[in-house]
Amino acid sequence: MTHDGPSPGAGLKAFQQHIERLYFEKDNARGWEKTFVWFIEEVGELARALHRDDRENLEEEFGDVAAWLVSLASLRGIDLEQAVRKYAERAP
């Protein structure tokens, strides 16, 4: 089995670039507004999974929300690794 995605632990930038390779053209054609609606739908599915406390479904839904979030960021020209840097720089 060939794996052409980012290696585990590769980082947010690698994940965002991978999602761009897979979905940017399709998401860009849809537009950020409709892509945002899909993102919100995934957040709703995550909310339902949280209430059911189903570990397998939770992992799937967290992954879906992450993928749609980075896709939306890409459509708006946002580097998420840069965007979250402020949290890495803050002490608890």
Secondary structure, DSSP 8 states (H G I E B T S, - for coil): ----S--TT--HHHHHHHHHHHHHHHHHHH-HHHHHHHHHHHHHHHHHHHHHT-HHHHHHHHHHHHHHHHHHHHHTT--HHHHTHHHHSS--
